[in-house]
Every structure is written in structure tokens, then in C-alpha cells.
Amino acid sequence: MTKRQKYLRLLSIVIEELPTSAIDALVKTDYKASASMLNNVRIGRSHHLEHLVALVRIGLPKYQIPTELLPAPAPAPLLA
């Protein structure tokens, strides 16, 4: 499954329950994205899986994101 497919599937599950206040809460934690970017992610205008996962984790803390919808972990750096 591509990152875009994961994003769209997760958004379809949480879109009605994800509060707008999650954006402000995430920005207050010095998150790397702006409030306008996070708002675009929340409404589906910008497809960024990592931002959506962060919004869900802070806005719906009791919701367990299915493992298959999480971003793939970054590969470990190769050691010379």
C-alpha cells in the first residue's frame, strides 16, 4: 500500500471525529509543520501521512491506528 493510500484510508476512518483543536495542540508542541499545513492535512487537501498520524495521536489519543496504516519506519543507515 502506498503512503497516499494509507493516508486516504486513515483519513476516511477519522475525518468525522478528528477535532480541529488537534491542530493547535500539535503546534504547541513545536511540531515541524505550520497550522495551515496541518489544517490542509486534516481536511484532505494535502496528503502527508506522517502529519495525519501525529494529528490523530494528539487529537484522538484513545484511537489505535492500525499498524498497516502507519508510515514505514525509516531504513537504518548503512555502516561502513
Backbone torsions as a table, in degrees:
resi	resn	phi	psi	omega
1	MET	NA	134.0	179.9
2	THR	-76.5	165.7	178.2
3	LYS	-61.8	-37.2	179.6
4	ARG	-65.6	-41.9	177.9
5	GLN	-63.4	-41.1	177.3
6	LYS	-62.4	-45.1	179.7
7	TYR	-58.3	-50.9	-177.0
8	LEU	-64.0	-38.6	178.9
9	ARG	-66.7	-46.0	179.5
10	LEU	-63.8	-43.6	178.9
11	LEU	-60.3	-40.4	-179.7
12	SER	-63.4	-27.2	180.0
13	ILE	-79.7	-40.1	-170.3
14	VAL	-105.8	-4.5	-170.2
15	ILE	-57.3	-37.3	-177.5
16	GLU	-80.0	-20.6	-176.6
17	GLU	-103.3	-19.3	-175.3
18	LEU	-71.5	114.2	-175.9
19	PRO	-76.2	150.7	176.2
20	THR	-62.9	-29.0	-179.5
21	SER	-62.7	-18.3	178.1
22	ALA	-62.8	-31.6	179.0
23	ILE	-63.6	-51.6	-180.0
24	ASP	-62.3	-41.0	179.8
25	ALA	-62.8	-39.9	-179.5
26	LEU	-71.0	-40.3	178.4
27	VAL	-62.8	-36.8	179.7
28	LYS	-65.6	-19.0	178.1
29	THR	-87.8	11.4	-177.3
30	ASP	62.3	38.8	177.3
31	TYR	-64.3	152.5	-171.5
32	LYS	-73.0	-7.2	-179.4
33	ALA	-110.8	153.3	179.7
34	SER	-78.8	165.0	179.7
35	ALA	-63.2	-38.6	180.0
36	SER	-67.0	-38.2	177.1
37	MET	-64.4	-44.5	-179.9
38	LEU	-64.4	-36.2	176.7
39	ASN	-64.3	-41.9	177.6
40	ASN	-63.2	-36.3	176.8
41	VAL	-67.2	-42.7	-177.6
42	ARG	-63.8	-33.4	-178.2
43	ILE	-97.7	0.2	175.3
44	GLY	90.4	8.8	-179.5
45	ARG	-79.6	-31.0	179.1
46	SER	-123.0	124.1	-175.4
47	HIS	-94.3	93.7	179.4
48	HIS	-132.0	101.3	-173.0
49	LEU	-60.0	-44.4	-177.2
50	GLU	-61.3	-40.3	178.4
51	HIS	-66.3	-40.4	179.6
52	LEU	-64.6	-40.9	178.1
53	VAL	-61.2	-43.3	179.2
54	ALA	-63.5	-41.6	178.1
55	LEU	-63.0	-42.7	179.9
56	VAL	-65.3	-42.6	-178.4
57	ARG	-63.9	-35.3	-179.5
58	ILE	-88.8	-31.4	-176.8
59	GLY	-87.3	-28.4	179.6
60	LEU	-131.6	68.4	-172.3
61	PRO	-60.6	-23.6	-179.2
62	LYS	-86.3	-10.8	-178.8
63	TYR	-80.0	128.9	177.3
64	GLN	-94.7	112.4	179.0
65	ILE	-70.1	128.5	177.8
66	PRO	-57.9	137.5	-176.8
67	THR	-55.6	-37.7	-177.8
68	GLU	-69.9	-10.7	178.4
69	LEU	-100.7	-2.4	178.3
70	LEU	-79.9	151.6	176.7
71	PRO	-62.9	148.6	177.2
72	ALA	-66.7	140.8	178.7
73	PRO	-64.6	148.2	178.4
74	ALA	-64.0	139.0	179.3
75	PRO	-65.6	146.2	178.9
76	ALA	-68.9	141.8	179.4
77	PRO	-66.6	145.3	178.3
78	LEU	-78.4	132.9	178.9
79	LEU	-95.4	134.8	-178.2
80	ALA	-82.6	NA	NA
